[in-house]
Amino acid sequence: MSSFLAQAPFVTLVVLFISLVMSFTSSFINSRFMPKEHRQKVKNLQRKISALTKEKKENMKQAKSTGDKKLLRKAQKQEKQLLQLQSQSLSLTTKQFRVFPITMGLFFAVWLLLTGSILGFKLFNSPFMGPDPVAYLPWFGGVMPLSLFYWYLICSFLFGSLFSRIFGLTGGLD
């Protein structure tokens, strides 16, 4: 028989809280390692890329339908500009990966404490692991039972996107 810690609703709330804390910590670390000016540059580049892509597509479509060689050359120049902007954006965005080892180390430590295993190696029996589902989603054609992994994944996506928006790490194009 599994411990009461491994049964819903206790483990459901524990995983929810852990994913909230992990997402907050990860977003906080990212926001401190990537200054606001840097994030603004990335956002501005993404806007330029989006606008230029739209304009290039319209020019290509119009050039093909009318046979306008001048407009076709303009669209080809826009393609070169687009590649340059994308390269700049990629260069700036990859600087975010400096914190990846920190957040992954933190994740592995928390996952080890939560499950008792890491990378498929069982190190100890965790009180949070049990045979029963840890959460149930009633919205998808009946009740959908979720294991600890899937519940953590759903909570992490939810809180990760929420905290990324709060810290200004990501966001839709205005």
mmCIF file of the C-alpha atoms, coordinates in Angstrom:
data_MODEL
# 
_entry.id   MODEL 
# 
loop_
_atom_site.group_PDB 
_atom_site.id 
_atom_site.type_symbol 
_atom_site.label_atom_id 
_atom_site.label_alt_id 
_atom_site.label_comp_id 
_atom_site.label_asym_id 
_atom_site.label_entity_id 
_atom_site.label_seq_id 
_atom_site.pdbx_PDB_ins_code 
_atom_site.Cartn_x 
_atom_site.Cartn_y 
_atom_site.Cartn_z 
_atom_site.occupancy 
_atom_site.B_iso_or_equiv 
_atom_site.pdbx_formal_charge 
_atom_site.auth_seq_id 
_atom_site.auth_comp_id 
_atom_site.auth_asym_id 
_atom_site.auth_atom_id 
_atom_site.pdbx_PDB_model_num 
ATOM 1   C CA . MET A 1 1   ? 0.000   0.000  0.000   1.00 0.00 ? 1   MET A CA 1 
ATOM 2   C CA . SER A 1 2   ? 1.307   3.418  -0.881  1.00 0.00 ? 2   SER A CA 1 
ATOM 3   C CA . SER A 1 3   ? 1.752   6.231  1.608   1.00 0.00 ? 3   SER A CA 1 
ATOM 4   C CA . PHE A 1 4   ? -0.927  8.882  2.049   1.00 0.00 ? 4   PHE A CA 1 
ATOM 5   C CA . LEU A 1 5   ? 1.580   11.345 0.508   1.00 0.00 ? 5   LEU A CA 1 
ATOM 6   C CA . ALA A 1 6   ? 1.275   9.489  -2.808  1.00 0.00 ? 6   ALA A CA 1 
ATOM 7   C CA . GLN A 1 7   ? -2.502  9.801  -3.002  1.00 0.00 ? 7   GLN A CA 1 
ATOM 8   C CA . ALA A 1 8   ? -4.672  12.563 -4.392  1.00 0.00 ? 8   ALA A CA 1 
ATOM 9   C CA . PRO A 1 9   ? -5.391  15.281 -3.341  1.00 0.00 ? 9   PRO A CA 1 
ATOM 10  C CA . PHE A 1 10  ? -2.185  15.642 -1.288  1.00 0.00 ? 10  PHE A CA 1 
ATOM 11  C CA . VAL A 1 11  ? 0.268   14.752 -4.067  1.00 0.00 ? 11  VAL A CA 1 
ATOM 12  C CA . THR A 1 12  ? -1.829  16.789 -6.531  1.00 0.00 ? 12  THR A CA 1 
ATOM 13  C CA . LEU A 1 13  ? -1.318  19.921 -4.452  1.00 0.00 ? 13  LEU A CA 1 
ATOM 14  C CA . VAL A 1 14  ? 2.346   19.152 -3.776  1.00 0.00 ? 14  VAL A CA 1 
ATOM 15  C CA . VAL A 1 15  ? 3.096   18.812 -7.483  1.00 0.00 ? 15  VAL A CA 1 
ATOM 16  C CA . LEU A 1 16  ? 1.088   21.955 -8.222  1.00 0.00 ? 16  LEU A CA 1 
ATOM 17  C CA . PHE A 1 17  ? 3.092   23.898 -5.616  1.00 0.00 ? 17  PHE A CA 1 
ATOM 18  C CA . ILE A 1 18  ? 6.453   22.470 -6.738  1.00 0.00 ? 18  ILE A CA 1 
ATOM 19  C CA . SER A 1 19  ? 5.784   23.314 -10.386 1.00 0.00 ? 19  SER A CA 1 
ATOM 20  C CA . LEU A 1 20  ? 4.727   26.821 -9.345  1.00 0.00 ? 20  LEU A CA 1 
ATOM 21  C CA . VAL A 1 21  ? 7.943   27.336 -7.368  1.00 0.00 ? 21  VAL A CA 1 
ATOM 22  C CA . MET A 1 22  ? 10.125  25.817 -10.113 1.00 0.00 ? 22  MET A CA 1 
ATOM 23  C CA . SER A 1 23  ? 8.535   27.953 -12.835 1.00 0.00 ? 23  SER A CA 1 
ATOM 24  C CA . PHE A 1 24  ? 8.883   31.084 -10.731 1.00 0.00 ? 24  PHE A CA 1 
ATOM 25  C CA . THR A 1 25  ? 12.517  30.308 -9.936  1.00 0.00 ? 25  THR A CA 1 
ATOM 26  C CA . SER A 1 26  ? 13.381  29.537 -13.539 1.00 0.00 ? 26  SER A CA 1 
ATOM 27  C CA . SER A 1 27  ? 11.704  32.700 -14.833 1.00 0.00 ? 27  SER A CA 1 
ATOM 28  C CA . PHE A 1 28  ? 13.320  34.790 -12.101 1.00 0.00 ? 28  PHE A CA 1 
ATOM 29  C CA . ILE A 1 29  ? 16.793  33.427 -12.927 1.00 0.00 ? 29  ILE A CA 1 
ATOM 30  C CA . ASN A 1 30  ? 16.220  34.042 -16.642 1.00 0.00 ? 30  ASN A CA 1 
ATOM 31  C CA . SER A 1 31  ? 15.052  37.588 -16.014 1.00 0.00 ? 31  SER A CA 1 
ATOM 32  C CA . ARG A 1 32  ? 18.174  38.352 -13.957 1.00 0.00 ? 32  ARG A CA 1 
ATOM 33  C CA . PHE A 1 33  ? 20.609  36.890 -16.495 1.00 0.00 ? 33  PHE A CA 1 
ATOM 34  C CA . MET A 1 34  ? 18.954  38.578 -19.476 1.00 0.00 ? 34  MET A CA 1 
ATOM 35  C CA . PRO A 1 35  ? 18.618  42.352 -18.967 1.00 0.00 ? 35  PRO A CA 1 
ATOM 36  C CA . LYS A 1 36  ? 15.462  44.170 -19.974 1.00 0.00 ? 36  LYS A CA 1 
ATOM 37  C CA . GLU A 1 37  ? 17.280  46.027 -22.779 1.00 0.00 ? 37  GLU A CA 1 
ATOM 38  C CA . HIS A 1 38  ? 18.371  42.703 -24.249 1.00 0.00 ? 38  HIS A CA 1 
ATOM 39  C CA . ARG A 1 39  ? 14.824  41.338 -24.121 1.00 0.00 ? 39  ARG A CA 1 
ATOM 40  C CA . GLN A 1 40  ? 13.573  44.546 -25.761 1.00 0.00 ? 40  GLN A CA 1 
ATOM 41  C CA . LYS A 1 41  ? 16.102  44.149 -28.600 1.00 0.00 ? 41  LYS A CA 1 
ATOM 42  C CA . VAL A 1 42  ? 14.895  40.603 -29.197 1.00 0.00 ? 42  VAL A CA 1 
ATOM 43  C CA . LYS A 1 43  ? 11.265  41.738 -29.167 1.00 0.00 ? 43  LYS A CA 1 
ATOM 44  C CA . ASN A 1 44  ? 12.000  44.582 -31.624 1.00 0.00 ? 44  ASN A CA 1 
ATOM 45  C CA . LEU A 1 45  ? 13.861  42.230 -33.942 1.00 0.00 ? 45  LEU A CA 1 
ATOM 46  C CA . GLN A 1 46  ? 10.957  39.773 -33.847 1.00 0.00 ? 46  GLN A CA 1 
ATOM 47  C CA . ARG A 1 47  ? 8.558   42.589 -34.783 1.00 0.00 ? 47  ARG A CA 1 
ATOM 48  C CA . LYS A 1 48  ? 10.787  43.626 -37.696 1.00 0.00 ? 48  LYS A CA 1 
ATOM 49  C CA . ILE A 1 49  ? 11.067  40.026 -38.858 1.00 0.00 ? 49  ILE A CA 1 
ATOM 50  C CA . SER A 1 50  ? 7.305   39.576 -38.698 1.00 0.00 ? 50  SER A CA 1 
ATOM 51  C CA . ALA A 1 51  ? 6.604   42.785 -40.634 1.00 0.00 ? 51  ALA A CA 1 
ATOM 52  C CA . LEU A 1 52  ? 9.284   42.079 -43.236 1.00 0.00 ? 52  LEU A CA 1 
ATOM 53  C CA . THR A 1 53  ? 8.081   38.502 -43.717 1.00 0.00 ? 53  THR A CA 1 
ATOM 54  C CA . LYS A 1 54  ? 4.534   39.705 -44.313 1.00 0.00 ? 54  LYS A CA 1 
ATOM 55  C CA . GLU A 1 55  ? 5.672   42.396 -46.750 1.00 0.00 ? 55  GLU A CA 1 
ATOM 56  C CA . LYS A 1 56  ? 7.962   39.961 -48.612 1.00 0.00 ? 56  LYS A CA 1 
ATOM 57  C CA . LYS A 1 57  ? 5.154   37.417 -49.013 1.00 0.00 ? 57  LYS A CA 1 
ATOM 58  C CA . GLU A 1 58  ? 2.818   40.075 -50.373 1.00 0.00 ? 58  GLU A CA 1 
ATOM 59  C CA . ASN A 1 59  ? 5.493   41.329 -52.783 1.00 0.00 ? 59  ASN A CA 1 
ATOM 60  C CA . MET A 1 60  ? 6.294   37.797 -53.987 1.00 0.00 ? 60  MET A CA 1 
ATOM 61  C CA . LYS A 1 61  ? 2.630   37.026 -54.514 1.00 0.00 ? 61  LYS A CA 1 
ATOM 62  C CA . GLN A 1 62  ? 2.054   40.243 -56.417 1.00 0.00 ? 62  GLN A CA 1 
ATOM 63  C CA . ALA A 1 63  ? 5.272   39.852 -58.460 1.00 0.00 ? 63  ALA A CA 1 
ATOM 64  C CA . LYS A 1 64  ? 4.318   36.318 -59.509 1.00 0.00 ? 64  LYS A CA 1 
ATOM 65  C CA . SER A 1 65  ? 0.784   37.287 -60.451 1.00 0.00 ? 65  SER A CA 1 
ATOM 66  C CA . THR A 1 66  ? 1.810   40.410 -62.422 1.00 0.00 ? 66  THR A CA 1 
ATOM 67  C CA . GLY A 1 67  ? 5.220   39.269 -63.657 1.00 0.00 ? 67  GLY A CA 1 
ATOM 68  C CA . ASP A 1 68  ? 6.840   42.424 -62.236 1.00 0.00 ? 68  ASP A CA 1 
ATOM 69  C CA . LYS A 1 69  ? 10.602  41.752 -62.230 1.00 0.00 ? 69  LYS A CA 1 
ATOM 70  C CA . LYS A 1 70  ? 11.391  44.889 -60.224 1.00 0.00 ? 70  LYS A CA 1 
ATOM 71  C CA . LEU A 1 71  ? 9.045   43.812 -57.440 1.00 0.00 ? 71  LEU A CA 1 
ATOM 72  C CA . LEU A 1 72  ? 10.528  40.299 -57.582 1.00 0.00 ? 72  LEU A CA 1 
ATOM 73  C CA . ARG A 1 73  ? 14.058  41.724 -57.089 1.00 0.00 ? 73  ARG A CA 1 
ATOM 74  C CA . LYS A 1 74  ? 12.744  43.787 -54.162 1.00 0.00 ? 74  LYS A CA 1 
ATOM 75  C CA . ALA A 1 75  ? 11.272  40.641 -52.592 1.00 0.00 ? 75  ALA A CA 1 
ATOM 76  C CA . GLN A 1 76  ? 14.594  38.836 -53.063 1.00 0.00 ? 76  GLN A CA 1 
ATOM 77  C CA . LYS A 1 77  ? 16.421  41.706 -51.318 1.00 0.00 ? 77  LYS A CA 1 
ATOM 78  C CA . GLN A 1 78  ? 13.879  41.494 -48.524 1.00 0.00 ? 78  GLN A CA 1 
ATOM 79  C CA . GLU A 1 79  ? 14.686  37.783 -48.228 1.00 0.00 ? 79  GLU A CA 1 
ATOM 80  C CA . LYS A 1 80  ? 18.364  38.645 -47.651 1.00 0.00 ? 80  LYS A CA 1 
ATOM 81  C CA . GLN A 1 81  ? 17.402  41.279 -45.062 1.00 0.00 ? 81  GLN A CA 1 
ATOM 82  C CA . LEU A 1 82  ? 15.144  38.748 -43.399 1.00 0.00 ? 82  LEU A CA 1 
ATOM 83  C CA . LEU A 1 83  ? 17.966  36.218 -43.106 1.00 0.00 ? 83  LEU A CA 1 
ATOM 84  C CA . GLN A 1 84  ? 20.219  38.868 -41.530 1.00 0.00 ? 84  GLN A CA 1 
ATOM 85  C CA . LEU A 1 85  ? 17.553  39.865 -39.020 1.00 0.00 ? 85  LEU A CA 1 
ATOM 86  C CA . GLN A 1 86  ? 16.853  36.228 -38.161 1.00 0.00 ? 86  GLN A CA 1 
ATOM 87  C CA . SER A 1 87  ? 20.555  35.630 -37.619 1.00 0.00 ? 87  SER A CA 1 
ATOM 88  C CA . GLN A 1 88  ? 20.743  38.625 -35.257 1.00 0.00 ? 88  GLN A CA 1 
ATOM 89  C CA . SER A 1 89  ? 17.666  37.445 -33.387 1.00 0.00 ? 89  SER A CA 1 
ATOM 90  C CA . LEU A 1 90  ? 19.061  33.924 -33.033 1.00 0.00 ? 90  LEU A CA 1 
ATOM 91  C CA . SER A 1 91  ? 22.351  35.297 -31.750 1.00 0.00 ? 91  SER A CA 1 
ATOM 92  C CA . LEU A 1 92  ? 20.570  37.364 -29.092 1.00 0.00 ? 92  LEU A CA 1 
ATOM 93  C CA . THR A 1 93  ? 18.186  34.563 -28.159 1.00 0.00 ? 93  THR A CA 1 
ATOM 94  C CA . THR A 1 94  ? 20.940  31.988 -27.643 1.00 0.00 ? 94  THR A CA 1 
ATOM 95  C CA . LYS A 1 95  ? 22.334  34.131 -24.823 1.00 0.00 ? 95  LYS A CA 1 
ATOM 96  C CA . GLN A 1 96  ? 19.336  32.966 -22.797 1.00 0.00 ? 96  GLN A CA 1 
ATOM 97  C CA . PHE A 1 97  ? 20.772  29.456 -22.816 1.00 0.00 ? 97  PHE A CA 1 
ATOM 98  C CA . ARG A 1 98  ? 23.525  30.521 -20.403 1.00 0.00 ? 98  ARG A CA 1 
ATOM 99  C CA . VAL A 1 99  ? 21.139  29.782 -17.542 1.00 0.00 ? 99  VAL A CA 1 
ATOM 100 C CA . PHE A 1 100 ? 20.008  26.439 -18.948 1.00 0.00 ? 100 PHE A CA 1 
ATOM 101 C CA . PRO A 1 101 ? 22.493  24.365 -16.885 1.00 0.00 ? 101 PRO A CA 1 
ATOM 102 C CA . ILE A 1 102 ? 21.375  26.133 -13.704 1.00 0.00 ? 102 ILE A CA 1 
ATOM 103 C CA . THR A 1 103 ? 17.670  25.533 -14.298 1.00 0.00 ? 103 THR A CA 1 
ATOM 104 C CA . MET A 1 104 ? 18.223  21.945 -15.448 1.00 0.00 ? 104 MET A CA 1 
ATOM 105 C CA . GLY A 1 105 ? 20.326  21.181 -12.357 1.00 0.00 ? 105 GLY A CA 1 
ATOM 106 C CA . LEU A 1 106 ? 17.581  22.622 -10.182 1.00 0.00 ? 106 LEU A CA 1 
ATOM 107 C CA . PHE A 1 107 ? 14.945  20.610 -12.046 1.00 0.00 ? 107 PHE A CA 1 
ATOM 108 C CA . PHE A 1 108 ? 16.884  17.338 -11.694 1.00 0.00 ? 108 PHE A CA 1 
ATOM 109 C CA . ALA A 1 109 ? 17.352  17.908 -7.954  1.00 0.00 ? 109 ALA A CA 1 
ATOM 110 C CA . VAL A 1 110 ? 13.649  18.593 -7.402  1.00 0.00 ? 110 VAL A CA 1 
ATOM 111 C CA . TRP A 1 111 ? 12.587  15.713 -9.665  1.00 0.00 ? 111 TRP A CA 1 
ATOM 112 C CA . LEU A 1 112 ? 14.883  13.370 -7.740  1.00 0.00 ? 112 LEU A CA 1 
ATOM 113 C CA . LEU A 1 113 ? 13.315  14.415 -4.441  1.00 0.00 ? 113 LEU A CA 1 
ATOM 114 C CA . LEU A 1 114 ? 9.812   14.086 -5.878  1.00 0.00 ? 114 LEU A CA 1 
ATOM 115 C CA . THR A 1 115 ? 10.178  10.718 -7.630  1.00 0.00 ? 115 THR A CA 1 
ATOM 116 C CA . GLY A 1 116 ? 13.246  9.042  -6.125  1.00 0.00 ? 116 GLY A CA 1 
ATOM 117 C CA . SER A 1 117 ? 14.684  8.427  -9.577  1.00 0.00 ? 117 SER A CA 1 
ATOM 118 C CA . ILE A 1 118 ? 16.661  10.377 -12.116 1.00 0.00 ? 118 ILE A CA 1 
ATOM 119 C CA . LEU A 1 119 ? 17.255  9.569  -15.781 1.00 0.00 ? 119 LEU A CA 1 
ATOM 120 C CA . GLY A 1 120 ? 15.678  6.156  -15.295 1.00 0.00 ? 120 GLY A CA 1 
ATOM 121 C CA . PHE A 1 121 ? 17.805  5.185  -12.283 1.00 0.00 ? 121 PHE A CA 1 
ATOM 122 C CA . LYS A 1 122 ? 15.815  4.415  -9.145  1.00 0.00 ? 122 LYS A CA 1 
ATOM 123 C CA . LEU A 1 123 ? 17.811  5.732  -6.195  1.00 0.00 ? 123 LEU A CA 1 
ATOM 124 C CA . PHE A 1 124 ? 15.247  5.522  -3.397  1.00 0.00 ? 124 PHE A CA 1 
ATOM 125 C CA . ASN A 1 125 ? 11.521  5.103  -2.791  1.00 0.00 ? 125 ASN A CA 1 
ATOM 126 C CA . SER A 1 126 ? 9.832   8.474  -2.777  1.00 0.00 ? 126 SER A CA 1 
ATOM 127 C CA . PRO A 1 127 ? 6.799   8.955  -0.543  1.00 0.00 ? 127 PRO A CA 1 
ATOM 128 C CA . PHE A 1 128 ? 5.122   10.835 -3.416  1.00 0.00 ? 128 PHE A CA 1 
ATOM 129 C CA . MET A 1 129 ? 5.242   7.951  -5.886  1.00 0.00 ? 129 MET A CA 1 
ATOM 130 C CA . GLY A 1 130 ? 2.355   5.536  -5.849  1.00 0.00 ? 130 GLY A CA 1 
ATOM 131 C CA . PRO A 1 131 ? 0.391   3.381  -8.247  1.00 0.00 ? 131 PRO A CA 1 
ATOM 132 C CA . ASP A 1 132 ? -2.610  5.701  -8.267  1.00 0.00 ? 132 ASP A CA 1 
ATOM 133 C CA . PRO A 1 133 ? -3.119  8.700  -10.533 1.00 0.00 ? 133 PRO A CA 1 
ATOM 134 C CA . VAL A 1 134 ? -2.314  11.999 -8.852  1.00 0.00 ? 134 VAL A CA 1 
ATOM 135 C CA . ALA A 1 135 ? -4.852  14.191 -10.648 1.00 0.00 ? 135 ALA A CA 1 
ATOM 136 C CA . TYR A 1 136 ? -7.997  13.912 -12.714 1.00 0.00 ? 136 TYR A CA 1 
ATOM 137 C CA . LEU A 1 137 ? -9.106  16.150 -15.557 1.00 0.00 ? 137 LEU A CA 1 
ATOM 138 C CA . PRO A 1 138 ? -12.873 15.916 -16.074 1.00 0.00 ? 138 PRO A CA 1 
ATOM 139 C CA . TRP A 1 139 ? -12.967 18.118 -19.200 1.00 0.00 ? 139 TRP A CA 1 
ATOM 140 C CA . PHE A 1 140 ? -11.928 15.660 -21.882 1.00 0.00 ? 140 PHE A CA 1 
ATOM 141 C CA . GLY A 1 141 ? -14.829 13.282 -22.473 1.00 0.00 ? 141 GLY A CA 1 
ATOM 142 C CA . GLY A 1 142 ? -15.030 11.753 -19.038 1.00 0.00 ? 142 GLY A CA 1 
ATOM 143 C CA . VAL A 1 143 ? -12.467 11.700 -16.285 1.00 0.00 ? 143 VAL A CA 1 
ATOM 144 C CA . MET A 1 144 ? -8.853  11.540 -17.468 1.00 0.00 ? 144 MET A CA 1 
ATOM 145 C CA . PRO A 1 145 ? -6.486  10.154 -14.795 1.00 0.00 ? 145 PRO A CA 1 
ATOM 146 C CA . LEU A 1 146 ? -2.995  11.701 -14.823 1.00 0.00 ? 146 LEU A CA 1 
ATOM 147 C CA . SER A 1 147 ? 0.247   10.272 -13.524 1.00 0.00 ? 147 SER A CA 1 
ATOM 148 C CA . LEU A 1 148 ? 2.691   12.387 -11.563 1.00 0.00 ? 148 LEU A CA 1 
ATOM 149 C CA . PHE A 1 149 ? 4.754   13.090 -14.710 1.00 0.00 ? 149 PHE A CA 1 
ATOM 150 C CA . TYR A 1 150 ? 1.826   14.349 -16.800 1.00 0.00 ? 150 TYR A CA 1 
ATOM 151 C CA . TRP A 1 151 ? 0.373   16.401 -13.962 1.00 0.00 ? 151 TRP A CA 1 
ATOM 152 C CA . TYR A 1 152 ? 3.772   18.045 -13.391 1.00 0.00 ? 152 TYR A CA 1 
ATOM 153 C CA . LEU A 1 153 ? 4.125   18.683 -17.129 1.00 0.00 ? 153 LEU A CA 1 
ATOM 154 C CA . ILE A 1 154 ? 0.704   20.383 -17.358 1.00 0.00 ? 154 ILE A CA 1 
ATOM 155 C CA . CYS A 1 155 ? 1.334   22.487 -14.251 1.00 0.00 ? 155 CYS A CA 1 
ATOM 156 C CA . SER A 1 156 ? 4.810   23.465 -15.475 1.00 0.00 ? 156 SER A CA 1 
ATOM 157 C CA . PHE A 1 157 ? 3.504   24.640 -18.853 1.00 0.00 ? 157 PHE A CA 1 
ATOM 158 C CA . LEU A 1 158 ? 0.771   26.636 -17.163 1.00 0.00 ? 158 LEU A CA 1 
ATOM 159 C CA . PHE A 1 159 ? 2.996   28.330 -14.591 1.00 0.00 ? 159 PHE A CA 1 
ATOM 160 C CA . GLY A 1 160 ? 5.952   28.627 -16.965 1.00 0.00 ? 160 GLY A CA 1 
ATOM 161 C CA . SER A 1 161 ? 3.955   30.614 -19.491 1.00 0.00 ? 161 SER A CA 1 
ATOM 162 C CA . LEU A 1 162 ? 2.361   32.691 -16.721 1.00 0.00 ? 162 LEU A CA 1 
ATOM 163 C CA . PHE A 1 163 ? 5.673   33.660 -15.093 1.00 0.00 ? 163 PHE A CA 1 
ATOM 164 C CA . SER A 1 164 ? 7.364   34.213 -18.457 1.00 0.00 ? 164 SER A CA 1 
ATOM 165 C CA . ARG A 1 165 ? 4.703   36.807 -19.213 1.00 0.00 ? 165 ARG A CA 1 
ATOM 166 C CA . ILE A 1 166 ? 4.955   38.366 -15.752 1.00 0.00 ? 166 ILE A CA 1 
ATOM 167 C CA . PHE A 1 167 ? 8.747   38.687 -15.980 1.00 0.00 ? 167 PHE A CA 1 
ATOM 168 C CA . GLY A 1 168 ? 8.552   39.892 -19.582 1.00 0.00 ? 168 GLY A CA 1 
ATOM 169 C CA . LEU A 1 169 ? 10.537  36.968 -20.971 1.00 0.00 ? 169 LEU A CA 1 
ATOM 170 C CA . THR A 1 170 ? 8.038   36.183 -23.696 1.00 0.00 ? 170 THR A CA 1 
ATOM 171 C CA . GLY A 1 171 ? 4.950   37.746 -25.034 1.00 0.00 ? 171 GLY A CA 1 
ATOM 172 C CA . GLY A 1 172 ? 2.816   38.093 -28.071 1.00 0.00 ? 172 GLY A CA 1 
ATOM 173 C CA . LEU A 1 173 ? 3.708   40.566 -30.720 1.00 0.00 ? 173 LEU A CA 1 
ATOM 174 C CA . ASP A 1 174 ? 1.762   43.770 -30.291 1.00 0.00 ? 174 ASP A CA 1 
# 
